[in-house]
Amino acid sequence: MGSNKIKEQIAHNAEMTVDDFEYTPFNQEGGLLKARELFGTDLEPLINELNGYLIA
């Protein structure tokens, strides 16, 4: 799951949520289960941090 896809999601929506992993293009690469496998308990704090930078 590439960081480019996360950047694209943020660019189009100005935020990222855990639910976004269930939609294209993320669901094509494992969706939320894969994201949780890769990031574990850091997933939601990471998303919150990313969104914090967008708001600032």
PyMOL Python script that loads the backbone (N, CA, C, O; Angstrom):
from pymol import cmd

cmd.read_pdbstr("""\
ATOM      1  N   MET A   1       0.865  -1.157   0.000  1.00  0.00           N
ATOM      2  CA  MET A   1       0.000   0.000   0.000  1.00  0.00           C
ATOM      3  C   MET A   1       0.912   1.220   0.000  1.00  0.00           C
ATOM      4  O   MET A   1       1.586   1.502   0.990  1.00  0.00           O
ATOM      5  N   GLY A   2       0.926   1.925  -1.094  1.00  0.00           N
ATOM      6  CA  GLY A   2       1.866   3.018  -1.243  1.00  0.00           C
ATOM      7  C   GLY A   2       1.403   4.313  -0.599  1.00  0.00           C
ATOM      8  O   GLY A   2       0.209   4.596  -0.499  1.00  0.00           O
ATOM      9  N   SER A   3       2.393   5.092  -0.166  1.00  0.00           N
ATOM     10  CA  SER A   3       2.079   6.385   0.425  1.00  0.00           C
ATOM     11  C   SER A   3       1.521   7.349  -0.612  1.00  0.00           C
ATOM     12  O   SER A   3       0.838   8.309  -0.255  1.00  0.00           O
ATOM     13  N   ASN A   4       1.801   7.107  -1.899  1.00  0.00           N
ATOM     14  CA  ASN A   4       1.234   7.958  -2.941  1.00  0.00           C
ATOM     15  C   ASN A   4      -0.282   7.894  -2.934  1.00  0.00           C
ATOM     16  O   ASN A   4      -0.937   8.907  -3.180  1.00  0.00           O
ATOM     17  N   LYS A   5      -0.848   6.751  -2.663  1.00  0.00           N
ATOM     18  CA  LYS A   5      -2.309   6.622  -2.624  1.00  0.00           C
ATOM     19  C   LYS A   5      -2.884   7.420  -1.455  1.00  0.00           C
ATOM     20  O   LYS A   5      -3.952   8.021  -1.574  1.00  0.00           O
ATOM     21  N   ILE A   6      -2.184   7.422  -0.344  1.00  0.00           N
ATOM     22  CA  ILE A   6      -2.626   8.211   0.806  1.00  0.00           C
ATOM     23  C   ILE A   6      -2.545   9.691   0.456  1.00  0.00           C
ATOM     24  O   ILE A   6      -3.464  10.446   0.774  1.00  0.00           O
ATOM     25  N   LYS A   7      -1.471  10.118  -0.188  1.00  0.00           N
ATOM     26  CA  LYS A   7      -1.337  11.521  -0.602  1.00  0.00           C
ATOM     27  C   LYS A   7      -2.464  11.917  -1.544  1.00  0.00           C
ATOM     28  O   LYS A   7      -3.030  13.002  -1.409  1.00  0.00           O
ATOM     29  N   GLU A   8      -2.794  11.060  -2.485  1.00  0.00           N
ATOM     30  CA  GLU A   8      -3.871  11.359  -3.432  1.00  0.00           C
ATOM     31  C   GLU A   8      -5.212  11.496  -2.715  1.00  0.00           C
ATOM     32  O   GLU A   8      -5.993  12.397  -3.022  1.00  0.00           O
ATOM     33  N   GLN A   9      -5.480  10.606  -1.761  1.00  0.00           N
ATOM     34  CA  GLN A   9      -6.728  10.666  -1.004  1.00  0.00           C
ATOM     35  C   GLN A   9      -6.831  11.984  -0.259  1.00  0.00           C
ATOM     36  O   GLN A   9      -7.877  12.634  -0.275  1.00  0.00           O
ATOM     37  N   ILE A  10      -5.755  12.376   0.387  1.00  0.00           N
ATOM     38  CA  ILE A  10      -5.752  13.628   1.138  1.00  0.00           C
ATOM     39  C   ILE A  10      -5.914  14.817   0.193  1.00  0.00           C
ATOM     40  O   ILE A  10      -6.644  15.758   0.506  1.00  0.00           O
ATOM     41  N   ALA A  11      -5.245  14.785  -0.953  1.00  0.00           N
ATOM     42  CA  ALA A  11      -5.342  15.882  -1.909  1.00  0.00           C
ATOM     43  C   ALA A  11      -6.767  16.057  -2.426  1.00  0.00           C
ATOM     44  O   ALA A  11      -7.209  17.183  -2.655  1.00  0.00           O
ATOM     45  N   HIS A  12      -7.484  14.957  -2.609  1.00  0.00           N
ATOM     46  CA  HIS A  12      -8.841  15.039  -3.132  1.00  0.00           C
ATOM     47  C   HIS A  12      -9.881  15.355  -2.066  1.00  0.00           C
ATOM     48  O   HIS A  12     -10.920  15.938  -2.378  1.00  0.00           O
ATOM     49  N   ASN A  13      -9.630  14.992  -0.842  1.00  0.00           N
ATOM     50  CA  ASN A  13     -10.647  15.124   0.195  1.00  0.00           C
ATOM     51  C   ASN A  13     -10.255  16.006   1.374  1.00  0.00           C
ATOM     52  O   ASN A  13     -11.075  16.260   2.256  1.00  0.00           O
ATOM     53  N   ALA A  14      -9.031  16.466   1.396  1.00  0.00           N
ATOM     54  CA  ALA A  14      -8.524  17.323   2.471  1.00  0.00           C
ATOM     55  C   ALA A  14      -8.524  16.646   3.834  1.00  0.00           C
ATOM     56  O   ALA A  14      -8.338  17.306   4.856  1.00  0.00           O
ATOM     57  N   GLU A  15      -8.729  15.343   3.853  1.00  0.00           N
ATOM     58  CA  GLU A  15      -8.608  14.578   5.091  1.00  0.00           C
ATOM     59  C   GLU A  15      -8.549  13.090   4.763  1.00  0.00           C
ATOM     60  O   GLU A  15      -8.847  12.659   3.649  1.00  0.00           O
ATOM     61  N   MET A  16      -8.160  12.338   5.756  1.00  0.00           N
ATOM     62  CA  MET A  16      -8.086  10.880   5.623  1.00  0.00           C
ATOM     63  C   MET A  16      -8.778  10.308   6.840  1.00  0.00           C
ATOM     64  O   MET A  16      -8.601  10.808   7.950  1.00  0.00           O
ATOM     65  N   THR A  17      -9.573   9.256   6.640  1.00  0.00           N
ATOM     66  CA  THR A  17     -10.220   8.582   7.761  1.00  0.00           C
ATOM     67  C   THR A  17      -9.950   7.082   7.650  1.00  0.00           C
ATOM     68  O   THR A  17      -9.551   6.592   6.594  1.00  0.00           O
ATOM     69  N   VAL A  18     -10.166   6.378   8.719  1.00  0.00           N
ATOM     70  CA  VAL A  18     -10.003   4.926   8.708  1.00  0.00           C
ATOM     71  C   VAL A  18     -10.955   4.314   7.681  1.00  0.00           C
ATOM     72  O   VAL A  18     -10.599   3.349   7.004  1.00  0.00           O
ATOM     73  N   ASP A  19     -12.149   4.863   7.563  1.00  0.00           N
ATOM     74  CA  ASP A  19     -13.136   4.345   6.611  1.00  0.00           C
ATOM     75  C   ASP A  19     -12.658   4.427   5.161  1.00  0.00           C
ATOM     76  O   ASP A  19     -13.075   3.622   4.328  1.00  0.00           O
ATOM     77  N   ASP A  20     -11.796   5.379   4.855  1.00  0.00           N
ATOM     78  CA  ASP A  20     -11.304   5.532   3.485  1.00  0.00           C
ATOM     79  C   ASP A  20     -10.561   4.295   2.993  1.00  0.00           C
ATOM     80  O   ASP A  20     -10.462   4.080   1.785  1.00  0.00           O
ATOM     81  N   PHE A  21     -10.047   3.496   3.887  1.00  0.00           N
ATOM     82  CA  PHE A  21      -9.319   2.289   3.481  1.00  0.00           C
ATOM     83  C   PHE A  21     -10.240   1.224   2.885  1.00  0.00           C
ATOM     84  O   PHE A  21      -9.765   0.245   2.310  1.00  0.00           O
ATOM     85  N   GLU A  22     -11.552   1.410   3.019  1.00  0.00           N
ATOM     86  CA  GLU A  22     -12.503   0.465   2.439  1.00  0.00           C
ATOM     87  C   GLU A  22     -12.904   0.834   1.010  1.00  0.00           C
ATOM     88  O   GLU A  22     -13.664   0.107   0.371  1.00  0.00           O
ATOM     89  N   TYR A  23     -12.399   1.948   0.516  1.00  0.00           N
ATOM     90  CA  TYR A  23     -12.748   2.420  -0.821  1.00  0.00           C
ATOM     91  C   TYR A  23     -11.544   2.351  -1.750  1.00  0.00           C
ATOM     92  O   TYR A  23     -10.404   2.216  -1.307  1.00  0.00           O
ATOM     93  N   THR A  24     -11.820   2.447  -3.051  1.00  0.00           N
ATOM     94  CA  THR A  24     -10.781   2.473  -4.069  1.00  0.00           C
ATOM     95  C   THR A  24      -9.898   3.689  -3.827  1.00  0.00           C
ATOM     96  O   THR A  24     -10.436   4.758  -3.535  1.00  0.00           O
ATOM     97  N   PRO A  25      -8.618   3.595  -3.927  1.00  0.00           N
ATOM     98  CA  PRO A  25      -7.804   2.479  -4.383  1.00  0.00           C
ATOM     99  C   PRO A  25      -7.343   1.557  -3.259  1.00  0.00           C
ATOM    100  O   PRO A  25      -6.725   0.523  -3.512  1.00  0.00           O
ATOM    101  N   PHE A  26      -7.646   1.935  -2.011  1.00  0.00           N
ATOM    102  CA  PHE A  26      -7.125   1.169  -0.878  1.00  0.00           C
ATOM    103  C   PHE A  26      -7.684  -0.242  -0.797  1.00  0.00           C
ATOM    104  O   PHE A  26      -6.963  -1.176  -0.446  1.00  0.00           O
ATOM    105  N   ASN A  27      -8.972  -0.407  -1.120  1.00  0.00           N
ATOM    106  CA  ASN A  27      -9.575  -1.738  -1.019  1.00  0.00           C
ATOM    107  C   ASN A  27      -8.979  -2.699  -2.046  1.00  0.00           C
ATOM    108  O   ASN A  27      -9.105  -3.914  -1.895  1.00  0.00           O
ATOM    109  N   GLN A  28      -8.347  -2.184  -3.067  1.00  0.00           N
ATOM    110  CA  GLN A  28      -7.699  -3.026  -4.069  1.00  0.00           C
ATOM    111  C   GLN A  28      -6.378  -3.604  -3.565  1.00  0.00           C
ATOM    112  O   GLN A  28      -5.804  -4.507  -4.172  1.00  0.00           O
ATOM    113  N   GLU A  29      -5.911  -3.059  -2.439  1.00  0.00           N
ATOM    114  CA  GLU A  29      -4.640  -3.528  -1.886  1.00  0.00           C
ATOM    115  C   GLU A  29      -4.778  -4.022  -0.452  1.00  0.00           C
ATOM    116  O   GLU A  29      -3.818  -3.994   0.318  1.00  0.00           O
ATOM    117  N   GLY A  30      -5.970  -4.473  -0.102  1.00  0.00           N
ATOM    118  CA  GLY A  30      -6.156  -5.076   1.212  1.00  0.00           C
ATOM    119  C   GLY A  30      -7.019  -4.283   2.159  1.00  0.00           C
ATOM    120  O   GLY A  30      -7.401  -4.789   3.214  1.00  0.00           O
ATOM    121  N   GLY A  31      -7.335  -3.054   1.810  1.00  0.00           N
ATOM    122  CA  GLY A  31      -8.236  -2.247   2.616  1.00  0.00           C
ATOM    123  C   GLY A  31      -7.782  -2.020   4.039  1.00  0.00           C
ATOM    124  O   GLY A  31      -6.588  -1.975   4.336  1.00  0.00           O
ATOM    125  N   LEU A  32      -8.757  -1.878   4.907  1.00  0.00           N
ATOM    126  CA  LEU A  32      -8.496  -1.577   6.309  1.00  0.00           C
ATOM    127  C   LEU A  32      -7.715  -2.696   6.990  1.00  0.00           C
ATOM    128  O   LEU A  32      -6.851  -2.423   7.823  1.00  0.00           O
ATOM    129  N   LEU A  33      -8.001  -3.941   6.653  1.00  0.00           N
ATOM    130  CA  LEU A  33      -7.260  -5.049   7.274  1.00  0.00           C
ATOM    131  C   LEU A  33      -5.772  -4.947   6.973  1.00  0.00           C
ATOM    132  O   LEU A  33      -4.945  -5.148   7.862  1.00  0.00           O
ATOM    133  N   LYS A  34      -5.424  -4.640   5.735  1.00  0.00           N
ATOM    134  CA  LYS A  34      -4.014  -4.508   5.362  1.00  0.00           C
ATOM    135  C   LYS A  34      -3.386  -3.307   6.058  1.00  0.00           C
ATOM    136  O   LYS A  34      -2.253  -3.383   6.533  1.00  0.00           O
ATOM    137  N   ALA A  35      -4.120  -2.197   6.119  1.00  0.00           N
ATOM    138  CA  ALA A  35      -3.603  -1.001   6.785  1.00  0.00           C
ATOM    139  C   ALA A  35      -3.332  -1.294   8.263  1.00  0.00           C
ATOM    140  O   ALA A  35      -2.305  -0.887   8.808  1.00  0.00           O
ATOM    141  N   ARG A  36      -4.257  -1.997   8.897  1.00  0.00           N
ATOM    142  CA  ARG A  36      -4.042  -2.344  10.318  1.00  0.00           C
ATOM    143  C   ARG A  36      -2.889  -3.328  10.478  1.00  0.00           C
ATOM    144  O   ARG A  36      -2.164  -3.283  11.472  1.00  0.00           O
ATOM    145  N   GLU A  37      -2.718  -4.211   9.507  1.00  0.00           N
ATOM    146  CA  GLU A  37      -1.587  -5.146   9.542  1.00  0.00           C
ATOM    147  C   GLU A  37      -0.264  -4.376   9.435  1.00  0.00           C
ATOM    148  O   GLU A  37       0.704  -4.686  10.129  1.00  0.00           O
ATOM    149  N   LEU A  38      -0.241  -3.380   8.566  1.00  0.00           N
ATOM    150  CA  LEU A  38       0.991  -2.618   8.357  1.00  0.00           C
ATOM    151  C   LEU A  38       1.293  -1.647   9.491  1.00  0.00           C
ATOM    152  O   LEU A  38       2.447  -1.518   9.901  1.00  0.00           O
ATOM    153  N   PHE A  39       0.271  -0.962  10.002  1.00  0.00           N
ATOM    154  CA  PHE A  39       0.487   0.112  10.968  1.00  0.00           C
ATOM    155  C   PHE A  39       0.081  -0.245  12.388  1.00  0.00           C
ATOM    156  O   PHE A  39       0.454   0.455  13.330  1.00  0.00           O
ATOM    157  N   GLY A  40      -0.673  -1.317  12.556  1.00  0.00           N
ATOM    158  CA  GLY A  40      -1.084  -1.749  13.896  1.00  0.00           C
ATOM    159  C   GLY A  40      -1.840  -0.658  14.632  1.00  0.00           C
ATOM    160  O   GLY A  40      -2.680   0.037  14.059  1.00  0.00           O
ATOM    161  N   THR A  41      -1.527  -0.522  15.904  1.00  0.00           N
ATOM    162  CA  THR A  41      -2.219   0.473  16.730  1.00  0.00           C
ATOM    163  C   THR A  41      -1.808   1.897  16.392  1.00  0.00           C
ATOM    164  O   THR A  41      -2.407   2.847  16.895  1.00  0.00           O
ATOM    165  N   ASP A  42      -0.797   2.059  15.549  1.00  0.00           N
ATOM    166  CA  ASP A  42      -0.369   3.397  15.141  1.00  0.00           C
ATOM    167  C   ASP A  42      -1.220   3.977  14.018  1.00  0.00           C
ATOM    168  O   ASP A  42      -1.063   5.149  13.678  1.00  0.00           O
ATOM    169  N   LEU A  43      -2.112   3.189  13.436  1.00  0.00           N
ATOM    170  CA  LEU A  43      -2.878   3.646  12.280  1.00  0.00           C
ATOM    171  C   LEU A  43      -3.699   4.895  12.591  1.00  0.00           C
ATOM    172  O   LEU A  43      -3.534   5.914  11.920  1.00  0.00           O
ATOM    173  N   GLU A  44      -4.562   4.841  13.571  1.00  0.00           N
ATOM    174  CA  GLU A  44      -5.428   5.979  13.852  1.00  0.00           C
ATOM    175  C   GLU A  44      -4.645   7.198  14.327  1.00  0.00           C
ATOM    176  O   GLU A  44      -4.935   8.303  13.869  1.00  0.00           O
ATOM    177  N   PRO A  45      -3.660   7.055  15.227  1.00  0.00           N
ATOM    178  CA  PRO A  45      -2.861   8.233  15.575  1.00  0.00           C
ATOM    179  C   PRO A  45      -2.125   8.830  14.368  1.00  0.00           C
ATOM    180  O   PRO A  45      -1.982  10.049  14.268  1.00  0.00           O
ATOM    181  N   LEU A  46      -1.668   7.985  13.468  1.00  0.00           N
ATOM    182  CA  LEU A  46      -0.996   8.464  12.268  1.00  0.00           C
ATOM    183  C   LEU A  46      -1.956   9.255  11.389  1.00  0.00           C
ATOM    184  O   LEU A  46      -1.607  10.328  10.897  1.00  0.00           O
ATOM    185  N   ILE A  47      -3.153   8.737  11.192  1.00  0.00           N
ATOM    186  CA  ILE A  47      -4.161   9.444  10.403  1.00  0.00           C
ATOM    187  C   ILE A  47      -4.503  10.779  11.060  1.00  0.00           C
ATOM    188  O   ILE A  47      -4.623  11.794  10.375  1.00  0.00           O
ATOM    189  N   ASN A  48      -4.659  10.783  12.364  1.00  0.00           N
ATOM    190  CA  ASN A  48      -4.964  12.026  13.075  1.00  0.00           C
ATOM    191  C   ASN A  48      -3.836  13.034  12.924  1.00  0.00           C
ATOM    192  O   ASN A  48      -4.083  14.230  12.764  1.00  0.00           O
ATOM    193  N   GLU A  49      -2.612  12.560  12.975  1.00  0.00           N
ATOM    194  CA  GLU A  49      -1.462  13.450  12.806  1.00  0.00           C
ATOM    195  C   GLU A  49      -1.437  14.041  11.395  1.00  0.00           C
ATOM    196  O   GLU A  49      -1.216  15.240  11.223  1.00  0.00           O
ATOM    197  N   LEU A  50      -1.661  13.202  10.395  1.00  0.00           N
ATOM    198  CA  LEU A  50      -1.706  13.679   9.013  1.00  0.00           C
ATOM    199  C   LEU A  50      -2.783  14.741   8.835  1.00  0.00           C
ATOM    200  O   LEU A  50      -2.545  15.785   8.228  1.00  0.00           O
ATOM    201  N   ASN A  51      -3.969  14.465   9.369  1.00  0.00           N
ATOM    202  CA  ASN A  51      -5.062  15.422   9.257  1.00  0.00           C
ATOM    203  C   ASN A  51      -4.750  16.722   9.998  1.00  0.00           C
ATOM    204  O   ASN A  51      -5.148  17.801   9.558  1.00  0.00           O
ATOM    205  N   GLY A  52      -4.047  16.622  11.107  1.00  0.00           N
ATOM    206  CA  GLY A  52      -3.645  17.809  11.858  1.00  0.00           C
ATOM    207  C   GLY A  52      -2.768  18.725  11.032  1.00  0.00           C
ATOM    208  O   GLY A  52      -2.894  19.947  11.110  1.00  0.00           O
ATOM    209  N   TYR A  53      -1.880  18.144  10.240  1.00  0.00           N
ATOM    210  CA  TYR A  53      -1.031  18.959   9.374  1.00  0.00           C
ATOM    211  C   TYR A  53      -1.836  19.636   8.284  1.00  0.00           C
ATOM    212  O   TYR A  53      -1.500  20.741   7.857  1.00  0.00           O
ATOM    213  N   LEU A  54      -2.884  18.991   7.836  1.00  0.00           N
ATOM    214  CA  LEU A  54      -3.721  19.570   6.783  1.00  0.00           C
ATOM    215  C   LEU A  54      -4.514  20.772   7.291  1.00  0.00           C
ATOM    216  O   LEU A  54      -4.727  21.744   6.566  1.00  0.00           O
ATOM    217  N   ILE A  55      -4.937  20.689   8.521  1.00  0.00           N
ATOM    218  CA  ILE A  55      -5.746  21.765   9.099  1.00  0.00           C
ATOM    219  C   ILE A  55      -4.882  22.970   9.459  1.00  0.00           C
ATOM    220  O   ILE A  55      -5.332  24.113   9.384  1.00  0.00           O
ATOM    221  N   ALA A  56      -3.655  22.706   9.846  1.00  0.00           N
ATOM    222  CA  ALA A  56      -2.755  23.782  10.290  1.00  0.00           C
ATOM    223  C   ALA A  56      -2.418  24.758   9.191  1.00  0.00           C
ATOM    224  O   ALA A  56      -1.673  25.711   9.419  1.00  0.00           O
TER     225      ALA A  56
END
""", "prot")
cmd.dss("prot")
cmd.show_as("cartoon", "prot")
cmd.util.cbc("prot")
cmd.orient("prot")
